[in-house]
């Protein structure tokens, strides 16, 4: 009840973010239900059903990532003075964030189930002259237990991830808190592991694509369910490469901050570089995820442009739209969180007489530097991911 009361009194932008989580949950739930009906319609084609289920894991992970970012930036779950006295300490607030995330995910899953049943004709008859009857196996009974289990994945995983992310952490020693000297943020240590994961992913993809004379990576909406090669291995390779790029994102962002401060920087470059270094852990990972999605899109476009044209169903477009939307929204939410975090520092700079144009120039310089570093990296990873499949 407390989560519902806080939702009613939340800011419209906060409600919009929660509704976006519900919409993403509805999209993933619909994809999972479509995978279930495909398995019902093709009981002997377990390989194609497994490939479709593997493809559903990508929008599922993107939705959970977005839900955690929304829960982390929710103002109602931030610790404030006086809340512990009424029983709303850090542990209770993290549980409240998990419940709010579960409510948004459950709402989306309910919408997905109702829309799915409506398209199947289980509620009011077949709509659209039965155009979706064959796709959704309208002639076969739907196993309700399996459907509800699949729909519970997004709310369950999102709430657990939000609770783990926002769990109370041990505060630093009081001596460190009262020290007048600055304590710089520790450097993210994921860059070597990220590079190793990218190399391992590309190696797995190269090995899995050997000897594939047909479609080495079939999309879930292709009309031809027969394929050659090892599509699961190719997908695992792409996933490892994407995880590596996401893991290396904070380290690359911190490198951009150091690059801006090289060679006797002026006030603008110094401010932009220090800000990037301080915010590398917050915005680096979602930025790396966006670059991973863009690299996968470039690789897929290269692969399917070079091959013969094949019909692609609407489920592929829905899954791609979910991944792109969720990852981009996560990056924007993280950038907004970073802006709110440095609000005190910005206000202090303005009181010291820092001109507003200097702050705007530093923000623009940060964006341009990240674009100049991450854009070639994304194109390079996309080209390397597509090369074993087209060569």
N, C-alpha and C positions, 0 to 999 in steps of 0.2 A: 504493500500500500504506500509506503514511503517513496518508493521509486516512481510510482504512478503520480503521486502528489508533486514530486519534484519535476516530473515531465510536464505536468500541466502548467507550472509556473516558469518554465524555462524560456530562454530567449528564442525568438523565431529562428535564428541561424542554428542554434543548438538542436531545435526540433527538426530543422531541415536535414542536418547531418544524421540524426537518428532515422528519419524517414528514408534517407539514402541507404542506410544499412539495411532497413527492412526491404527496400526494393532490390538490393543486391542479393539478400537472402532468398527473396522470391524467385529471382532468376536462376540461382544455383539449385534451389529446390525443384524448379521446373525441369532443368537439365537432368537432374538425378532421376526424376520420375520418368522422363523420356528414355533414359538408359534402361530403367526397369522394364518398361513396355517393349523396348527392342529385344531384351532378353526373353520376354514372354513370347514374342512373335517368332524368334529364331532360336528355339531351344537347342538346336544342334550346332549352332555357330557361336561357340563360347569364346573363340578368339576375338571376333569382332566386338562382342559385348564387353570383353575385358579392356580392349583398346578404348572404347567409348567411356568406360568407367575411369580409366587413367586420364583421359582428357578432361573429365569433370573435376579431377583433383586440382587442376590449375586455377579455374575460377573459384573453387572452394577456398584455396589458400589465399587468393587475392581478397576475397570477401572477409575472411577472418582477420587478415592484416589490416584492412580498412576499419573493421569493427573495433579492433584494439586501439587504433589511432584515434577514433572518435571517443572511445571511453577515456583515453588518456587526457584528452583536451576538454572533457566535460567539466564546466565550472562547478557543478553540484557535487563532484567527487573530490575536489581539492581540499586539503586540510586547511582549516581556518581556526583562529583563536576562539575559544569558548565552546566549540563543538564537542570536545572530549568530555566536558562536564555533563552533557546530556546523553552520553553514550555513543557519540559519533566520532570515535577515534580513527586513526589510519586504517586499522584492520576492518572496522565496520564500513568505512567509506569504500575500501576496495571491494568488499562484498556487495555493497550497493551498486558499484559500477558494473560488477558481474551480473547482477540481477537486471539492471537496466539494459545491458547488452543482450541478455537472454530474452527479454521482453521484445526488443526490436527484431531479433532473429526469429522468434516464434511468430510474430505478426506477419513477417514476410513469408514464412513457411505455410501459414494458414492461407494466405492469398494465393500462393503457388498451388496448393492443393485444390482450392475452389476453382481456380482458372483451369487447372488440368482436368478436373472432373467435368467442368462445363464443356471443354473442347471434346472430351470423350463421349459426351451425351449422357452421362450418368445422372445429371440433375434435371435438365429441361429438354432433352432431345439434342440430336446432333446439330450444332450451329454451322454456318458457312457451307451449307449443303453437303456436310460430311467430308469436307476437304481434309480434315486432320484425323479422320477415322483410322486410316491405314497407318499413319505415323505413330499414333498413340495406342494401337491395338485395341480399338473399341469393341471388337468382337470377343475379347477374352476377359474373364473376370480379373479384377485388380486385387492382388494380395495386400490387404490393408496393413498387416503387420510390417511387411517389408517397406511399404510406402512411408509409414510413419517413422520407421527406423531411419530411412534415408533423409526424411525431412527434419529429423532431430539433430542431424550432424552439425549444421551451421549454428543453431543456438547453443548447442553443447560445447562445441570447440571454441566458439567466440567467447562465451562466458568464462570458460576455463583459462583461455589465453589472456583475457582481460584481468582476471583475478591474479594470475601469476605475474603479469607485467606491473600491476599496481600494488602488489603486496608490500607491506611495510618493510623498509630496509633499516639496518642499524645506522644511526646517525653518527657523524664523525665526533671525535673527542672534543670536549669542551675547550681544551686549550687551543685546538686548531680553529674552532669557531671564533674564539675571542682574539685570535692573532690579527694584528693590524697589517701584516704583510700579505700580498696576494698569494693565493694557492691556485696555480694554473691547472686547468682540466687535463686529465691524463690522456695521452695519445692513444687512439684506438689501435688495437693490435690485430685486426682481422685482415690486413692487406696480404701478408704471405699466405694465409690460409685461403683467401679468396682467389689468389692467382693459382694456387695448387688445385682448387676445386674446378676452376675454369679449364685448366690443362687436362684434368682427369675427365671432365665432361666431354671435351672435344675428342679425347682418346677413346672413350666408350662409344661415342657416336660414330667415329670412324670404323671401329671394329664391328659395330652392329650393322652398319650399312654395307658391309662387304658382300658382294655376290647378289645384291638385290636388283633383279632385272625388271621388276614391276615397280609399284609405288612403295618406296622405302618408308614413308611416313604418311599413311592415309589419314585424312581428316575424318571426324566422326560423322559428318553429314554426307559423305560420298555414297553414291548409289551402289557402287560395286564393293561388296564386303570382302572380296577375295584379294589378297595381297601377298607379296613375297617379301623376303628379307626378315628383319627383326624390328618391327615398329616400336615395341616396348623398350628395346635397348636404345633406339634412337631417341625416344622421348625421355628416357632416364638420362642420357647424355646431355640433352638440351637442358633438362632440369638442373643437373649438376653445374653446368656452365652458368645458368641464370643465378643459382644460389651463390656461386663464386663471385659473380659481378656484384650482387647485392651485399655480400660480406665485405668486399673490397671497397664499397662505396664510402664509408667513413674515412678510411685511410686516404683515398684519392681526394676527398674533400679537404682533408687537413693538408695534403700536399699542395692543393690549390691555394690555401691560405699562406703557406710558406713561400710559394712562388710569387705571390703578390708582394711579399715583404722583402724580396731579394733586391740587391743592388741599390742600396741607399734610398728607401722608399720615402715618399712625401706623406703628408697627413692622410690623404684619401686612400692611398694604397695600404698604409699602415693600419688604418681603421678597418678597411675591408678585409685585410688579411687576418687580423686578430679576431674579427667576428666569425670568419669562416672556420678558424681553428677552434674557437669555443663551441660552435654549433655543428661541428663535423659529426659528432655521434648522433645528434638529433635529426639532421636532414640528410646525412650521408646515406643511410640505409634505404629510406624510401626513394632517394634519387637513384641509387644503384638498382633498385627494383624496377623503376621506370625505364632505365637504360636496358635492363635485361629483357623487358617486354618489347621494347623497340627493336633490340637486336634480334629477338625471335621473330618479330613481324617482318623484318628485312630478310631474314633467312627463309622464312616461309614464302614470301613474295618471290624471291629469287628461284626457289625450288619449283614453285608451281607456274612460274612464267616460262621456265625452260622445258617443262614437261608438257605432254599433250593436255589440252583442256579437259577437265573432268567436272561433272556437276557437283556442286557443293550445296548441302542442305541448309535450312535456316538455323539449325542448332549450332553450326559452326560460327555463324555470324553472331548469335546470341552470346556464345561463350567468349568470343573475341571482344565483343563490346563490354562484357562484364569485366574482363581482365584489364582492358585499357582504362575503363572508367574508374574502377576501384583503385588501381595503382596511381593514376593521376590525382584522384581525390585524396588519397593518402599523403601524397607529396604536398598538396596544397594545405591540408590540415596540419601537417608537420611544420610547414613554413609559417603558418599562422601561430602555432604554438611557440616557435622560436621567436617570432616578433613580440609576443606577449611576455616571453621570458626576459628579453633584453629591454623591456619598456623602462625599467628603473635606470639602466645604464644610459639609455637614450635621453631620458629626462635629466639625468645628471650632466650629460654633455651639453645639453641646451642651457642649463643654468650656468655652466662655466663659460658660455659665450660661443659655443660651436655653431656656426651658421647652418641653417636648414639645407641650403644647396649642397654643402659638403656631405651631409648625411644621405641625401638622395643620390649624389654621385657615387658614394661608397656602396650603396645598395645596388645601383646599376652595374658597377664594376664587379661586384660579387657574382651577379647573374651572368654577365658576359664571360667571366673567367670560367665558371662552371660549364657554360655552353661550349667554350672553345676546347676544354679538356675532355668532357664526357661525350661530345658528339663524335669526334674521330674514334674514340674507344668503342662506342656503340656500333659504328659502321664496321670497324675491324672485327669485332666479335661476331657480328651478323654474317660477315663474309666468310670467316673461318668456320662458322657453324653450317653454312650452306655448301661449302666446298666439297666435303666428303659425299654429299648426297647428289651433287651434280657432276662431279668429276668422274 
